Amino acid sequence: MNLQTWNKLPPDIQKIFDEMSPWAQKLHYDLGNEAGARAESVSVKAGNVLNKLTPEEKARWAKTTKPLGDTWATNMDAKGLPGKALLDEMYKIAGGHKDTVIEFTVPPFF
């Protein structure tokens, strides 16, 4: 929901969204994990080989891609949006490590 729509909602409805947000986030996370596990299973059954990154390779990817997240956060902050705060929260959710590869897609209009 965009900010203009949010601001049009009465406070009691905003409160419901705020209270339900943790539940909806967990549901989204759980459903995504379940779908990923099913997709992995189907892929393996179809004869595909899934390669898992070693810890060293993950660290290399994280180091290489970190500037992308930093640039995105800076651009969002420049637009008055909480880019750095969101990125920091994503790192926190990912285990609190800035050497974690965070998988997320940024729409091209950003």
Residue pairs with C-beta under 8 A, 6 or more apart in sequence:
6 14
9 17
40 50
43 50
44 50
53 61
53 101
58 99
58 100
58 101
59 99
61 101
62 98
62 99
62 100
62 101
63 99
65 101
66 98
69 87
69 102
70 87
72 83
72 87
72 106
72 110
73 83
73 84
73 86
73 87
74 83
74 84
75 83
75 110
76 82
76 83
76 84
76 86
76 110
77 83
77 84
90 102
90 104
91 97
91 98
91 100
91 102
94 100
94 102
